[in-house]
Amino acid sequence: MQRLKSPALGFSSLVHYLTIIGLLLATISFIFGSLADITSSQRLFRLKNAFSVVATPLEVLVSILYGGLCSVDKELVIPKEFQMGFLPDLGFHAVPAVVLTIDFLFLSPPWTISSRQALIMSTTFAFAYWFWVEQCYRHNGWYPYPIFAALTTPWRILLFSFSGALMAGSTEALKLLYRKFNGSDSAKM
């Protein structure tokens, strides 16, 4: 059997891709949610909601960044030889954001995270991810996304700062949508 030689299998395997990290957090959130539904455990439901506060805006961020960069040049995100078809692409980069958003809007309590906390969480996540990407680069000698190699350090700082702010903005937009669908008084829980 012929194996595709993929750079994805270096240090950290696939866990240096933001898409995979988002999918991992989404999966953990859904596992806790499913177990909470099966067992009626409030503790598991709270764990699901805690993961959802990070996973949902992160998946929205992945969708926005991926869609935006692909509209400019898909090779900034995925080298031509590793690009996938439309359905897998949609499944990795859009469906998780849609499903998590539906779960939040219709099946979850409102988030109690403040705007300031969302900005701190998102910016911390963005720069922790950058640190992780650089660690992986030191071991592998290549970046998970071609755009990182194309940017100088000041531009990477700008990219990760923008991503943190965009993730925080996604959190705020999701909270606003929640209030629109569920009423403004439901936000005070």
Backbone as a printed PyTorch tensor [residue, N CA C, xyz], in Angstrom:
tensor([[[  0.8440,  -1.1740,   0.0000],
         [  0.0000,   0.0000,   0.0000],
         [  0.8910,   1.2400,   0.0000]],

        [[  0.5920,   2.1570,  -0.8680],
         [  1.3700,   3.3850,  -0.9490],
         [  0.8970,   4.3610,   0.1250]],

        [[  1.8280,   4.9910,   0.8070],
         [  1.4830,   5.9730,   1.8290],
         [  1.8310,   7.3550,   1.3250]],

        [[  0.9380,   8.2760,   1.5690],
         [  1.1840,   9.6690,   1.2120],
         [  2.1690,  10.2500,   2.2140]],

        [[  3.2480,  10.7990,   1.7450],
         [  4.2290,  11.4240,   2.6380],
         [  3.7120,  12.8010,   3.0210]],

        [[  3.1880,  12.8900,   4.2080],
         [  2.5980,  14.1390,   4.6590],
         [  3.4530,  14.7800,   5.7310]],

        [[  3.6740,  16.0840,   5.6350],
         [  4.4110,  16.7600,   6.6940],
         [  3.6130,  16.7950,   7.9930]],

        [[  2.3410,  16.4420,   7.9290],
         [  1.4950,  16.4890,   9.1170],
         [  1.9530,  15.5160,  10.1890]],

        [[  2.7410,  14.5260,   9.8220],
         [  3.0970,  13.4900,  10.7720],
         [  4.4170,  13.7530,  11.4840]],

        [[  4.8280,  14.9910,  11.6010],
         [  6.0300,  15.3430,  12.3320],
         [  5.7540,  15.4200,  13.8250]],

        [[  6.5960,  16.1610,  14.5260],
         [  6.4300,  16.3780,  15.9560],
         [  5.0190,  16.8860,  16.2280]],

        [[  4.3330,  16.2920,  17.1530],
         [  2.9770,  16.6160,  17.5930],
         [  1.9120,  16.0260,  16.6850]],

        [[  2.3190,  15.2100,  15.7280],
         [  1.3820,  14.5950,  14.7880],
         [  0.4960,  15.6630,  14.1560]],

        [[ -0.8090,  15.5800,  14.3400],
         [ -1.7280,  16.5490,  13.7270],
         [ -2.1150,  17.6830,  14.6730]],

        [[ -1.6410,  17.6380,  15.9100],
         [ -2.0900,  18.5810,  16.9260],
         [ -1.4190,  19.9540,  16.8080]],

        [[ -0.7210,  20.2160,  15.7180],
         [ -0.2090,  21.5700,  15.5120],
         [ -1.1170,  22.3460,  14.5640]],

        [[ -2.1600,  21.7010,  14.0650],
         [ -3.1380,  22.3810,  13.2090],
         [ -4.2540,  22.9490,  14.0740]],

        [[ -4.5610,  24.2170,  13.9050],
         [ -5.6340,  24.8500,  14.6620],
         [ -6.9600,  24.1440,  14.4060]],

        [[ -7.1630,  23.6990,  13.1820],
         [ -8.3860,  22.9640,  12.8440],
         [ -8.5160,  21.7210,  13.7220]],

        [[ -7.4550,  20.9800,  13.8880],
         [ -7.4890,  19.7430,  14.6820],
         [ -7.6900,  20.0650,  16.1600]],

        [[ -7.0410,  21.1050,  16.6540],
         [ -7.2300,  21.5040,  18.0540],
         [ -8.6840,  21.8830,  18.2820]],

        [[ -9.2710,  22.6390,  17.3490],
         [-10.6780,  22.9980,  17.4580],
         [-11.5830,  21.7760,  17.4470]],

        [[-11.2990,  20.8370,  16.5400],
         [-12.0990,  19.6090,  16.4760],
         [-11.9620,  18.7860,  17.7570]],

        [[-10.7670,  18.7570,  18.3160],
         [-10.5380,  18.0450,  19.5710],
         [-11.3770,  18.6520,  20.7010]],

        [[-11.3380,  19.9720,  20.8370],
         [-12.1280,  20.6340,  21.8810],
         [-13.6280,  20.4590,  21.6390]],

        [[-14.0580,  20.5260,  20.3850],
         [-15.4730,  20.3180,  20.0550],
         [-15.8940,  18.8980,  20.4150]],

        [[-15.0430,  17.9250,  20.0990],
         [-15.3510,  16.5240,  20.4080],
         [-15.4590,  16.3110,  21.9070]],

        [[-14.5360,  16.8850,  22.6650],
         [-14.5970,  16.7770,  24.1250],
         [-15.8930,  17.3940,  24.6390]],

        [[-16.2510,  18.5400,  24.1040],
         [-17.4980,  19.2030,  24.5040],
         [-18.6990,  18.3070,  24.2280]],

        [[-18.7430,  17.7100,  23.0400],
         [-19.8650,  16.8370,  22.6880],
         [-19.8740,  15.5420,  23.4930]],

        [[-18.7120,  15.0120,  23.8190],
         [-18.6590,  13.8110,  24.6610],
         [-19.2370,  14.1200,  26.0390]],

        [[-18.7920,  15.2330,  26.6420],
         [-19.3430,  15.6060,  27.9410],
         [-20.8470,  15.8540,  27.8460]],

        [[-21.2910,  16.5020,  26.7730],
         [-22.7220,  16.7600,  26.5880],
         [-23.5170,  15.4790,  26.4490]],

        [[-23.0030,  14.5380,  25.6670],
         [-23.7000,  13.2580,  25.4850],
         [-23.7600,  12.4820,  26.7910]],

        [[-22.6310,  12.4260,  27.5060],
         [-22.6160,  11.7330,  28.7930],
         [-23.5510,  12.4130,  29.7990]],

        [[-23.6070,  13.7390,  29.7560],
         [-24.5200,  14.4680,  30.6500],
         [-25.9670,  14.1300,  30.3310]],

        [[-26.2880,  14.0320,  29.0400],
         [-27.6520,  13.6760,  28.6440],
         [-28.0050,  12.2560,  29.0770]],

        [[-27.0710,  11.3360,  28.9290],
         [-27.3180,   9.9290,  29.2770],
         [-27.4630,   9.7510,  30.7890]],

        [[-26.6020,  10.4440,  31.5510],
         [-26.5570,  10.2410,  33.0080],
         [-27.3200,  11.2960,  33.8020]],

        [[-27.7700,  12.3470,  33.1370],
         [-28.4080,  13.4910,  33.8160],
         [-27.4800,  14.1420,  34.8400]],

        [[-26.1880,  14.0820,  34.5870],
         [-25.1910,  14.6350,  35.4910],
         [-25.0120,  16.1350,  35.2410]],

        [[-25.2780,  16.9310,  36.2570],
         [-25.0690,  18.3670,  36.1580],
         [-23.5830,  18.7050,  36.0720]],

        [[-22.7610,  17.9090,  36.7250],
         [-21.3070,  18.1370,  36.6770],
         [-20.7870,  17.9790,  35.2430]],

        [[-21.2180,  16.9290,  34.5590],
         [-20.7980,  16.7190,  33.1660],
         [-21.3590,  17.8120,  32.2600]],

        [[-22.5730,  18.2490,  32.5370],
         [-23.1690,  19.3230,  31.7440],
         [-22.3720,  20.6180,  31.9180]],

        [[-21.9170,  20.9080,  33.1550],
         [-21.0890,  22.0980,  33.3880],
         [-19.7440,  21.9750,  32.6760]],

        [[-19.1700,  20.7730,  32.6640],
         [-17.9130,  20.5570,  31.9350],
         [-18.1200,  20.7740,  30.4360]],

        [[-19.2200,  20.2640,  29.9110],
         [-19.5430,  20.4660,  28.4930],
         [-19.6390,  21.9470,  28.1880]],

        [[-20.3280,  22.7000,  29.0400],
         [-20.4840,  24.1360,  28.8180],
         [-19.1620,  24.8790,  28.9470]],

        [[-18.2950,  24.4280,  29.8510],
         [-16.9790,  25.0680,  30.0000],
         [-16.1510,  24.8700,  28.7300]],

        [[-16.1720,  23.6670,  28.1650],
         [-15.4450,  23.4300,  26.9140],
         [-16.0850,  24.1830,  25.7580]],

        [[-17.3950,  24.2900,  25.7840],
         [-18.1280,  24.9740,  24.7090],
         [-17.7530,  26.4540,  24.6170]],

        [[-17.4720,  27.0790,  25.7550],
         [-17.1110,  28.4990,  25.7640],
         [-15.8190,  28.7440,  24.9870]],

        [[-14.9480,  27.7490,  24.9410],
         [-13.7030,  27.8640,  24.1710],
         [-13.8960,  27.2890,  22.7620]],

        [[-14.4950,  26.1020,  22.6850],
         [-14.5940,  25.3880,  21.4080],
         [-15.4540,  26.1180,  20.3820]],

        [[-16.5740,  26.6870,  20.8020],
         [-17.4800,  27.3020,  19.8310],
         [-16.8590,  28.5250,  19.1630]],

        [[-16.3730,  29.5190,  19.9320],
         [-15.7350,  30.6500,  19.2520],
         [-14.4720,  30.2510,  18.4840]],

        [[-13.7640,  29.2240,  18.9660],
         [-12.5780,  28.7580,  18.2390],
         [-12.9830,  28.1790,  16.8860]],

        [[-14.0310,  27.3850,  16.8480],
         [-14.4870,  26.8150,  15.5750],
         [-15.0160,  27.9010,  14.6420]],

        [[-15.6730,  28.9170,  15.1960],
         [-16.1050,  30.0510,  14.3670],
         [-14.8700,  30.7520,  13.7950]],

        [[-13.8550,  30.9450,  14.6300],
         [-12.5960,  31.5480,  14.1750],
         [-11.9600,  30.7160,  13.0580]],

        [[-11.8940,  29.4050,  13.2350],
         [-11.3240,  28.5250,  12.2090],
         [-12.0730,  28.7070,  10.8920]],

        [[-13.3980,  28.7360,  10.9630],
         [-14.2030,  28.9040,   9.7430],
         [-13.9230,  30.2400,   9.0600]],

        [[-13.8530,  31.2930,   9.8510],
         [-13.6150,  32.6240,   9.2850],
         [-12.2070,  32.7280,   8.6930]],

        [[-11.1990,  32.3030,   9.4610],
         [ -9.8180,  32.3820,   8.9700],
         [ -9.6220,  31.5030,   7.7370]],

        [[-10.1100,  30.2810,   7.8060],
         [ -9.9330,  29.3590,   6.6830],
         [-10.6470,  29.8910,   5.4410]],

        [[-11.8960,  30.2810,   5.6060],
         [-12.6450,  30.8070,   4.4680],
         [-12.0150,  32.0700,   3.9010]],

        [[-11.5840,  32.9560,   4.7900],
         [-10.9640,  34.2050,   4.3450],
         [ -9.6590,  33.9850,   3.6150]],

        [[ -8.7920,  33.1480,   4.1910],
         [ -7.5060,  32.8850,   3.5430],
         [ -7.6780,  32.1170,   2.2320]],

        [[ -8.6090,  31.1730,   2.2010],
         [ -8.8480,  30.4100,   0.9590],
         [ -9.4160,  31.2930,  -0.1410]],

        [[-10.1710,  32.3130,   0.2500],
         [-10.7120,  33.2080,  -0.7730],
         [ -9.5960,  34.0510,  -1.4080]],

        [[ -8.5020,  34.2330,  -0.6810],
         [ -7.3460,  34.9520,  -1.2190],
         [ -6.4540,  33.9800,  -1.9840]],

        [[ -6.0400,  32.8990,  -1.3010],
         [ -5.1770,  31.8940,  -1.9210],
         [ -5.1780,  30.6630,  -1.0250]],

        [[ -5.7930,  29.5920,  -1.4640],
         [ -5.9230,  28.3770,  -0.6510],
         [ -4.5620,  27.8100,  -0.2490]],

        [[ -3.5380,  28.0780,  -1.0620],
         [ -2.2070,  27.5530,  -0.7570],
         [ -1.5450,  28.2650,   0.4260]],

        [[ -2.1580,  29.3330,   0.9420],
         [ -1.6750,  29.9410,   2.1870],
         [ -1.9760,  29.0370,   3.3730]],

        [[ -2.9790,  28.1640,   3.1880],
         [ -3.4230,  27.2990,   4.2730],
         [ -3.0380,  25.8410,   4.0390]],

        [[ -3.2200,  25.3710,   2.8120],
         [ -2.9480,  23.9700,   2.4910],
         [ -2.1490,  23.8940,   1.1930]],

        [[ -0.9670,  23.2590,   1.2330],
         [ -0.2250,  23.0890,  -0.0230],
         [ -1.0900,  22.3450,  -1.0490]],

        [[ -0.8930,  22.6700,  -2.3000],
         [ -1.7290,  22.1340,  -3.3800],
         [ -1.8320,  20.6060,  -3.3420]],

        [[ -0.7220,  19.9320,  -3.0690],
         [ -0.7270,  18.4660,  -3.0910],
         [ -1.5150,  17.8330,  -1.9460]],

        [[ -1.8930,  18.6190,  -0.9380],
         [ -2.6510,  18.0830,   0.1990],
         [ -4.0750,  18.6330,   0.2810]],

        [[ -4.5020,  19.3870,  -0.7160],
         [ -5.8540,  19.9350,  -0.6890],
         [ -6.8700,  18.8150,  -0.8460]],

        [[ -8.0140,  19.0020,  -0.1880],
         [ -9.0430,  17.9660,  -0.1830],
         [-10.2740,  18.4440,  -0.9480]],

        [[-11.2080,  17.5440,  -1.1420],
         [-12.4470,  17.8630,  -1.8360],
         [-13.3570,  18.7700,  -1.0180]],

        [[-14.4190,  19.2210,  -1.6550],
         [-15.3360,  20.1720,  -1.0310],
         [-15.9730,  19.6350,   0.2540]],

        [[-16.5050,  18.4110,   0.2290],
         [-17.2130,  17.8830,   1.4040],
         [-16.3050,  17.6840,   2.6180]],

        [[-15.1320,  17.0670,   2.4710],
         [-14.2590,  16.9880,   3.6480],
         [-13.8400,  18.3760,   4.1390]],

        [[-13.5710,  19.2680,   3.1950],
         [-13.2210,  20.6440,   3.5320],
         [-14.3200,  21.2880,   4.3750]],

        [[-15.5400,  21.1570,   3.9240],
         [-16.7000,  21.6910,   4.6380],
         [-16.8290,  21.0390,   6.0160]],

        [[-16.6210,  19.7200,   6.0510],
         [-16.7250,  18.9820,   7.3090],
         [-15.7010,  19.3910,   8.3460]],

        [[-14.4990,  19.7040,   7.9110],
         [-13.4510,  20.1160,   8.8430],
         [-13.5440,  21.5870,   9.2360]],

        [[-13.9750,  22.4370,   8.3120],
         [-13.8130,  23.8710,   8.5170],
         [-15.0870,  24.6760,   8.6960]],

        [[-16.2550,  24.0940,   8.4930],
         [-17.4990,  24.8510,   8.6640],
         [-18.5080,  24.1280,   9.5570]],

        [[-18.6960,  22.8370,   9.3380],
         [-19.7200,  22.0890,  10.0680],
         [-19.5390,  22.1730,  11.5900]],

        [[-18.3200,  22.0180,  12.1240],
         [-18.1900,  22.1110,  13.5860],
         [-18.6740,  23.4540,  14.1410]],

        [[-18.3760,  24.5420,  13.4590],
         [-18.8230,  25.8610,  13.9240],
         [-20.3460,  25.9470,  13.9000]],

        [[-20.9600,  25.4310,  12.8500],
         [-22.4260,  25.4750,  12.7310],
         [-23.0780,  24.6220,  13.8170]],

        [[-22.5790,  23.3990,  14.0120],
         [-23.1780,  22.4920,  14.9910],
         [-22.9950,  23.0230,  16.4150]],

        [[-21.8070,  23.5040,  16.7360],
         [-21.5770,  24.0650,  18.0740],
         [-22.4290,  25.3140,  18.3100]],

        [[-22.5920,  26.1300,  17.2860],
         [-23.4310,  27.3260,  17.4180],
         [-24.8760,  26.9360,  17.6690]],

        [[-25.3880,  25.9620,  16.9420],
         [-26.7600,  25.4840,  17.1620],
         [-26.9060,  24.9340,  18.5760]],

        [[-25.9170,  24.1480,  19.0160],
         [-25.9450,  23.6080,  20.3770],
         [-25.9970,  24.7310,  21.4080]],

        [[-25.1720,  25.7500,  21.2150],
         [-25.1530,  26.8690,  22.1550],
         [-26.4780,  27.6300,  22.1380]],

        [[-26.9640,  27.9690,  20.9470],
         [-28.1630,  28.8060,  20.8420],
         [-29.4250,  28.1190,  21.3470]],

        [[-29.5480,  26.8050,  21.1380],
         [-30.8130,  26.1440,  21.4160],
         [-30.7840,  25.0820,  22.5080]],

        [[-29.5940,  24.6540,  22.9390],
         [-29.5250,  23.5460,  23.8930],
         [-28.6940,  23.8490,  25.1350]],

        [[-28.2160,  25.0610,  25.2690],
         [-27.3020,  25.3890,  26.3640],
         [-27.7570,  26.6360,  27.1080]],

        [[-27.2830,  26.7760,  28.3430],
         [-27.5490,  28.0220,  29.0630],
         [-26.6500,  29.1310,  28.5040]],

        [[-26.9690,  30.3840,  28.8110],
         [-26.1180,  31.4810,  28.3130],
         [-24.7380,  31.4270,  28.9610]],

        [[-23.7650,  31.8970,  28.2160],
         [-22.4190,  31.9940,  28.7690],
         [-22.3650,  33.1820,  29.7200]],

        [[-21.5920,  33.0310,  30.7620],
         [-21.4450,  34.1270,  31.7320],
         [-20.1010,  34.8290,  31.5880]],

        [[-19.3570,  34.4980,  30.5690],
         [-18.0450,  35.1050,  30.3440],
         [-18.2310,  36.5750,  29.9270]],

        [[-17.4880,  37.4610,  30.5650],
         [-17.5760,  38.8870,  30.2290],
         [-16.7540,  39.1760,  28.9690]],

        [[-16.9420,  40.3520,  28.4160],
         [-16.1740,  40.7490,  27.2280],
         [-14.6810,  40.7590,  27.5320]],

        [[-14.3410,  41.2630,  28.6870],
         [-12.9270,  41.3140,  29.0810],
         [-12.3550,  39.9130,  29.2340]],

        [[-13.0990,  39.0350,  29.9010],
         [-12.6430,  37.6520,  30.0650],
         [-12.5040,  36.9590,  28.7050]],

        [[-13.4440,  37.2300,  27.7970],
         [-13.3830,  36.6360,  26.4560],
         [-12.1350,  37.1060,  25.7200]],

        [[-11.8190,  38.3820,  25.8410],
         [-10.6240,  38.9130,  25.1780],
         [ -9.3540,  38.3080,  25.7670]],

        [[ -9.3050,  38.2040,  27.0940],
         [ -8.1310,  37.6070,  27.7540],
         [ -7.9930,  36.1400,  27.3550]],

        [[ -9.0990,  35.3790,  27.4050],
         [ -9.0750,  33.9620,  27.0480],
         [ -8.6300,  33.7800,  25.5910]],

        [[ -9.2160,  34.5500,  24.7000],
         [ -8.9390,  34.4030,  23.2720],
         [ -7.5150,  34.8070,  22.9200]],

        [[ -7.0520,  35.9040,  23.4890],
         [ -5.6910,  36.3630,  23.2130],
         [ -4.6700,  35.3930,  23.8010]],

        [[ -4.9380,  34.9110,  25.0060],
         [ -4.0580,  33.9130,  25.6270],
         [ -4.0080,  32.6600,  24.7670]],

        [[ -5.1740,  32.2150,  24.3040],
         [ -5.2260,  31.0300,  23.4480],
         [ -4.4310,  31.2620,  22.1630]],

        [[ -4.6160,  32.4250,  21.5430],
         [ -3.9340,  32.7240,  20.2750],
         [ -2.4200,  32.7100,  20.4490]],

        [[ -1.9260,  33.3490,  21.5090],
         [ -0.4740,  33.3970,  21.6960],
         [  0.0840,  32.0760,  22.2210]],

        [[ -0.7150,  31.3150,  22.9770],
         [ -0.2800,  29.9720,  23.3760],
         [ -0.1740,  29.0870,  22.1420]],

        [[ -1.1260,  29.2490,  21.2200],
         [ -1.0560,  28.4840,  19.9700],
         [  0.1880,  28.8980,  19.1890]],

        [[  0.4980,  30.1730,  19.1060],
         [  1.6960,  30.6200,  18.3910],
         [  2.9520,  30.0000,  19.0190]],

        [[  3.0210,  30.0380,  20.3510],
         [  4.1560,  29.4240,  21.0430],
         [  4.2620,  27.9410,  20.6630]],

        [[  3.1270,  27.2380,  20.6420],
         [  3.0940,  25.8200,  20.2910],
         [  3.5710,  25.6080,  18.8510]],

        [[  3.0910,  26.4550,  17.9340],
         [  3.4920,  26.3640,  16.5270],
         [  5.0000,  26.5340,  16.3990]],

        [[  5.5700,  27.4860,  17.1320],
         [  7.0200,  27.7070,  17.0840],
         [  7.7870,  26.5190,  17.6630]],

        [[  7.2510,  25.9100,  18.7250],
         [  7.8800,  24.7020,  19.2870],
         [  7.8820,  23.5860,  18.2390]],

        [[  6.7590,  23.4110,  17.5810],
         [  6.6680,  22.3840,  16.5340],
         [  7.6400,  22.6950,  15.4010]],

        [[  7.7680,  23.9740,  15.0390],
         [  8.7040,  24.3650,  13.9810],
         [ 10.1390,  24.0080,  14.3650]],

        [[ 10.4880,  24.2270,  15.6280],
         [ 11.8510,  23.9090,  16.0830],
         [ 12.1680,  22.4180,  15.9090]],

        [[ 11.1520,  21.5810,  16.1000],
         [ 11.3430,  20.1390,  15.9650],
         [ 11.2360,  19.6650,  14.5160]],

        [[ 10.2960,  20.2320,  13.7700],
         [  9.9890,  19.7440,  12.4210],
         [ 10.7450,  20.4670,  11.3150]],

        [[ 11.0300,  21.7560,  11.5480],
         [ 11.6600,  22.5550,  10.4970],
         [ 10.6670,  23.1020,   9.4790]],

        [[  9.3730,  22.9890,   9.7520],
         [  8.3280,  23.5360,   8.8850],
         [  7.1170,  23.9060,   9.7280]],

        [[  6.3400,  24.8260,   9.2020],
         [  5.1240,  25.2940,   9.8790],
         [  3.9160,  24.4980,   9.3900]],

        [[  2.8890,  24.3830,  10.2280],
         [  1.7060,  23.6320,   9.8040],
         [  0.9420,  24.3090,   8.6570]],

        [[  0.9790,  25.6190,   8.6170],
         [  0.2850,  26.3540,   7.5600],
         [  1.3180,  27.1950,   6.8000]],

        [[  1.3030,  27.1390,   5.4720],
         [  2.2800,  27.8900,   4.6750],
         [  2.2970,  29.3940,   4.9680]],

        [[  1.1850,  29.9710,   5.3790],
         [  1.1610,  31.4130,   5.6530],
         [  2.1550,  31.7870,   6.7510]],

        [[  2.3700,  30.9000,   7.7290],
         [  3.2980,  31.2250,   8.8150],
         [  4.7260,  31.3910,   8.3000]],

        [[  5.1050,  30.5680,   7.3280],
         [  6.4490,  30.6710,   6.7510],
         [  6.5880,  31.9320,   5.9080]],

        [[  5.4850,  32.4000,   5.3430],
         [  5.5230,  33.5800,   4.4790],
         [  5.5750,  34.8870,   5.2790]],

        [[  5.1960,  34.8350,   6.5510],
         [  5.1300,  36.0540,   7.3670],
         [  6.3890,  36.2330,   8.2070]],

        [[  6.8080,  37.4800,   8.3640],
         [  7.8910,  37.7950,   9.3000],
         [  7.3010,  37.8210,  10.7070]],

        [[  8.1570,  37.8650,  11.7130],
         [  7.6810,  37.8620,  13.1010],
         [  6.7090,  39.0010,  13.3940]],

        [[  6.9700,  40.2490,  12.9970],
         [  5.9760,  41.3020,  13.2730],
         [  4.6040,  41.0180,  12.6330]],

        [[  4.6070,  40.4350,  11.4410],
         [  3.3370,  40.0910,  10.7910],
         [  2.6510,  38.9270,  11.4960]],

        [[  3.4450,  37.9960,  12.0330],
         [  2.8490,  36.8960,  12.8150],
         [  2.2190,  37.4470,  14.0870]],

        [[  2.8950,  38.4050,  14.7310],
         [  2.3150,  39.0380,  15.9280],
         [  0.9650,  39.6630,  15.5730]],

        [[  0.9300,  40.3590,  14.4550],
         [ -0.3220,  40.9740,  14.0010],
         [ -1.3830,  39.9080,  13.7110]],

        [[ -1.0080,  38.8280,  13.0360],
         [ -1.9480,  37.7500,  12.7110],
         [ -2.5270,  37.1190,  13.9740]],

        [[ -1.6790,  36.8030,  14.9360],
         [ -2.1610,  36.1560,  16.1470],
         [ -2.9450,  37.1340,  17.0320]],

        [[ -2.5640,  38.3990,  17.0500],
         [ -3.3420,  39.4110,  17.7730],
         [ -4.7270,  39.5570,  17.1530]],

        [[ -4.7580,  39.6520,  15.8300],
         [ -6.0250,  39.7520,  15.1110],
         [ -6.8900,  38.5230,  15.3710]],

        [[ -6.2680,  37.3500,  15.3550],
         [ -7.0140,  36.1100,  15.5920],
         [ -7.6030,  36.0770,  16.9980]],

        [[ -6.8250,  36.5100,  17.9910],
         [ -7.3420,  36.5750,  19.3560],
         [ -8.5190,  37.5280,  19.4670]],

        [[ -8.3880,  38.7000,  18.8370],
         [ -9.4790,  39.6810,  18.8630],
         [-10.7040,  39.1470,  18.1140]],

        [[-10.4790,  38.4550,  17.0000],
         [-11.5790,  37.8940,  16.2230],
         [-12.2960,  36.7860,  16.9960]],

        [[-11.5450,  35.9870,  17.7160],
         [-12.1580,  34.9430,  18.5420],
         [-12.9820,  35.5680,  19.6650]],

        [[-12.4530,  36.6300,  20.2910],
         [-13.2160,  37.3400,  21.3310],
         [-14.4640,  37.9730,  20.7270]],

        [[-14.3230,  38.5570,  19.5460],
         [-15.4850,  39.1300,  18.8600],
         [-16.5140,  38.0680,  18.5240]],

        [[-16.0540,  36.8730,  18.1710],
         [-16.9690,  35.7560,  17.9030],
         [-17.7330,  35.3830,  19.1700]],

        [[-17.0520,  35.3860,  20.2990],
         [-17.7140,  35.0960,  21.5720],
         [-18.8240,  36.1070,  21.8230]],

        [[-18.5090,  37.3850,  21.6290],
         [-19.5080,  38.4360,  21.8450],
         [-20.6660,  38.3330,  20.8500]],

        [[-20.3620,  38.0220,  19.6000],
         [-21.4080,  37.8690,  18.5800],
         [-22.3180,  36.6860,  18.9190]],

        [[-21.7340,  35.6000,  19.3930],
         [-22.5270,  34.4340,  19.7850],
         [-23.4220,  34.7530,  20.9840]],

        [[-22.8930,  35.5010,  21.9370],
         [-23.7100,  35.9060,  23.0880],
         [-24.8700,  36.7970,  22.6400]],

        [[-24.6170,  37.6940,  21.7120],
         [-25.6700,  38.5580,  21.1760],
         [-26.7350,  37.7290,  20.4530]],

        [[-26.3040,  36.7840,  19.6370],
         [-27.2510,  35.8870,  18.9660],
         [-28.0810,  35.1040,  19.9750]],

        [[-27.4400,  34.6600,  21.0430],
         [-28.1420,  33.9240,  22.0910],
         [-29.2750,  34.7750,  22.6670]],

        [[-28.9500,  36.0400,  22.9600],
         [-29.9750,  36.9460,  23.5110],
         [-31.0940,  37.1780,  22.5000]],

        [[-30.7610,  37.2710,  21.2170],
         [-31.7760,  37.4680,  20.1780],
         [-32.7250,  36.2710,  20.1010]],

        [[-32.1810,  35.0600,  20.1880],
         [-33.0010,  33.8570,  20.0660],
         [-33.7220,  33.4920,  21.3580]],

        [[-33.1210,  33.8300,  22.4920],
         [-33.6420,  33.3500,  23.7730],
         [-34.1530,  34.4510,  24.6950]],

        [[-34.0770,  35.6900,  24.2690],
         [-34.5220,  36.8000,  25.1060],
         [-33.3850,  37.3880,  25.8890]],

        [[-33.4540,  38.6910,  26.1090],
         [-32.3490,  39.3900,  26.7680],
         [-32.2160,  39.0210,  28.2430]],

        [[-33.3000,  38.6470,  28.8990],
         [-33.1940,  38.3380,  30.3250],
         [-32.5300,  36.9860,  30.5830]],

        [[-32.4580,  36.1240,  29.5650],
         [-31.8190,  34.8270,  29.7580],
         [-30.3090,  34.9470,  29.8840]],

        [[-29.7320,  36.1020,  29.5120],
         [-28.2860,  36.2890,  29.6030],
         [-27.8370,  36.4590,  31.0500]],

        [[-28.7770,  36.7110,  31.9660],
         [-28.4100,  36.9010,  33.3690],
         [-28.7590,  35.6530,  34.1610]],

        [[-27.9050,  34.6800,  34.0820],
         [-28.1560,  33.4300,  34.7490],
         [-27.0200,  33.0980,  35.6760]]])
